[in-house]
Structures are given as structure tokens and as C-alpha cells.
Amino acid sequence: MRPVSLSDVNATILFIQKISLSKFEELLEKVNAKINDTVLVPLMAKETILRATWERYKADTRLKNATFLKSFLQLLRPFIAGISKPILQSLPYWNVSCDDFKALVQGFNTGLAEMTLDTKAALEDWIFSYINATGVSCITNTSESGEWLVKNWEFINDLIKSVNLIQQKTNSSPISTTVIQNKTVGESLLNSIFGGLAPLFPVFKPENFTEWFEKRLPVLLSRITSFELASIPTNITCESYQAIMKGFNSVVNFTLPQIGDLYRFGKNILSQHIVLSGSECDADVRKDHELIQRKFMQSLKGLSFKSFLALNFSGFEILDLLTPQILSGLTVHSDALNDVDKISQIIDTLASKNFSDLIAYLTQFVADTKEMNVTAFQNATIRRLMLSKIMKLLEPFFPKLNTSNYVDLFQRKLFLLLPSITEKELATIPTNISCESYQAM
């Protein structure tokens, strides 16, 4: 087939200019009905017809009507892949209403598979420039917007050069990078999409979760909150959970609260699966949860108890993940000092930790009680229980301690607990310690 020449373009423009609009639209309807596979129409022919059509219609006031625009774009379906940068540039953002924008995007969607890279780049620039210029509320502020985004996000997402966005390069698609990385925009888009997906989640299969969380949503997942996570049912299959977590595990810049939310989300789903099926998810699925768990534990290091409280965990549901410092805060700042079960849970958690962790706990315990002006225990039962359990934990290490260790333990770290010392606790201390160590005690 010979290439389309300038004379072909001019002839097409002339023909469309001469024919009446009603007859031309009838002709478009007939062509539309006959062409099911738009690939059969050469791309250059699409570009020519679309360019000629635009020349005839660009001043048509009916294009201001979103309903007409939507139906008109449907008539142009066989040729929409031929949209060009000059046509897009003739659509100034301030002259395109929100409804028109939605109609245009939905119309462009039909031709994505056949568009050239240059056309996709031009569309990406136009769509994100519109969002940047007019604000994201057009496509996020109603339930209908959420449904629209779900239908059209694949198209918009496919236009984004995800690698450049993730790597934060600015040498390609700078406008989409700017828009998507804007916190407010990203949060609004994700919230709206989840609003549209929420009614669908209960019937999603693993492949549906894969499609969304591994392919369509990664560029937005760094904006996830507990609100969006709460819209995902907890009774999904292990395979569905794995698909979701693969998407989340591809994100490297989660905040600590987000990691905490993801950990809680995963724990709820895995626990629910055990309740419903009587068995755990397999090891491969649990690995994805364990990855988030490791990130969570790593993020807790160096965190103050006050900052930990901001994560909305009680602490007792994740005792095994907490640092010695946070365990101390939980001891002093919760009601554990008046609750036998809770104080037992906290001290028993230390049994799985090493000597340095135990010392770190006691060091922080001294600092926390001093800050709270605690000079004596009001609850002798709790004091006795704490001392008994801690001395039992220290027992294997006593033979290795030197005099300075005994000074530190008995004159500083255990000072508040020592009024409850009994023969049982004393029996945990070796009798062959040095005179200096004995004197220190």
C-alpha cells in the first residue's frame, strides 16, 4: 500500500468539508458498524481521516456537549489511534470541561493498542498537563469518578513510563512524574480508584488482584493508607493475598505507619484464613508477609514508645516484634503494672531475646520509671512477679558476670524490684562469685 501523500490529506479534508455533517455522521456510523478490527485500517489512513475530521469539527459548538462528544468519539473509534499532537495542542485545558475530559480520555482509550510511542507520549503529556492545570478533583471527587477511574486507569497507567517514575528520573515524561508524585494527587487518585474497586473486591480472583496490584497500581501504592486497606476483604484466598503483597513489596518508600498498616492487614488475612480453613497459607505466601514483618521490625529500631503509640497498636498483639525499649514503655505506660497477665506476657517475651536485649530493657525501665517519678512499686504482687521472672532470665548469665555487672544490676537496674527478693531468687545466683561481686549486691 502506497504511503498517504499531502494530496491525499488535502483531498480527504476537501471531501469532509464539502459533505454535510449529517451525511458524514451517517457515513461514520456505517463505517463504524462494518469495522470490528480497527487494525485493518492503516495507521496513516487513520491519521489522515482524523485530521480531516478535526478540521471540520474543531469549531463545532456541539463538541462542548459531553454527551455529543462521547458519541462522536465512539463514531471515530476506527480512527482514534491516529490522534496527533497538533490536534491535542488545539485542545487548551481551560477550554475543556471535566466531563469533556472524561469523554476524551474514554474515547482515546479505544485506540491505545494501535498508537505509536510518539502518540502515547503526546497523550500522556496532554492528560497529565490537564490534571496538573485543573486539579485532580475532576476525576476523584465523586463515586462516579471512582468508577470512571477504574474503567480508564489501565489506559492512563499504560501511558505512564513507570520505570522513570519509580526511579524518579526527570528526563522523560516530567509532567506525569510531577503529577503522580504529588502527595495530594497520588492519595486522591488511589482513594478514588479503591472506592471504585471496593464493590468488586469480594468477587475478585487471584488474577484480578495480580492485574491491579502488580501491574496497574504500583505507581500509586506508596500512598496507601489503612482506609484503602480496609476496603479489601479479609476472607480472600492465600493466592489473592500473595498477589496483593507482591505489588506492595515492589514499593521501597513506605513510611513506618504504612508498614505497620500493611503488617496488620496481612496478619488479619492470614489469621482469618486459619479460622476459615483450619490451616495456614503455604510457605511461599507467608514469605511475602514475613518480608513486611522484617521491614516493620527494622523500622521499630530506635523508635520511642510515644512514636510507637502513634501507629495505633496496643503493643500486646505484636509483643514478639517489639524492641526492648518499646517493651519497657509498654510496661510503664500501659496498665501492665497492675495486670498480672500483661506483665507476664511482656517479661515472657524477653525470654526469646538475648542478654543485651534484657539489659537494654532494664536500662530503659529505669529511665522510664525515673521519668514517671516512680520511686516504689505500689503493687507488690506485680513487683514480686517481675523480679522472679527477670532473675530466672538472668540465671544463665550470672556465672559470666563481673563485679561491674553486679554493681549495675543490683544497684541500678533491679533497684525498684529488690524489696521482693526471696530465697528463691537468691538461689539463682552462683555461690562462687567474688567477694567484690557479693559486696556489690
Buried (B, 14 or more C-beta within 10 A) or exposed (E): EEEBEEEBBEEBBEEBEEBEEEEBBEEBEEBBEEBEEBEEBEBBBBBBBBBBBBBBBEEEEEBEBBEBBBBBBBBBBBBBBBBBBEBBEEBEEEEBBBBBBBBBBBBBBBBBEBBEEEBBBBBBBBBBBBBBEBBBEBBBBEEEBBBBBBBBBBBBBBBBBBEBBBEEEEEEBEBBBBBBBBEEBBBBBBBBBBBBBBEEBEEBEBEBBBBBBBEBBBBBBBBBBBEBBBEBBBEBBBBBBBBBBBBBBEBEEBEBBBBBBBBBBBBBBBEBBEEEEEEEBEEEBBEBBEBBBEBBBEBBEEBEBEBBBEBEBEBBEBBEBBBBBBBBBBBBBBEBBEBEEBBBBBBEBBEEBEEEBBBBBBBBBBBBBEEEEBEEBEBEEBBBBBBBBBBBBBBEBBEEBEBEBBBBBBEEBBEBBEEBBEEEBEEBBEEEBEEEBEEBB
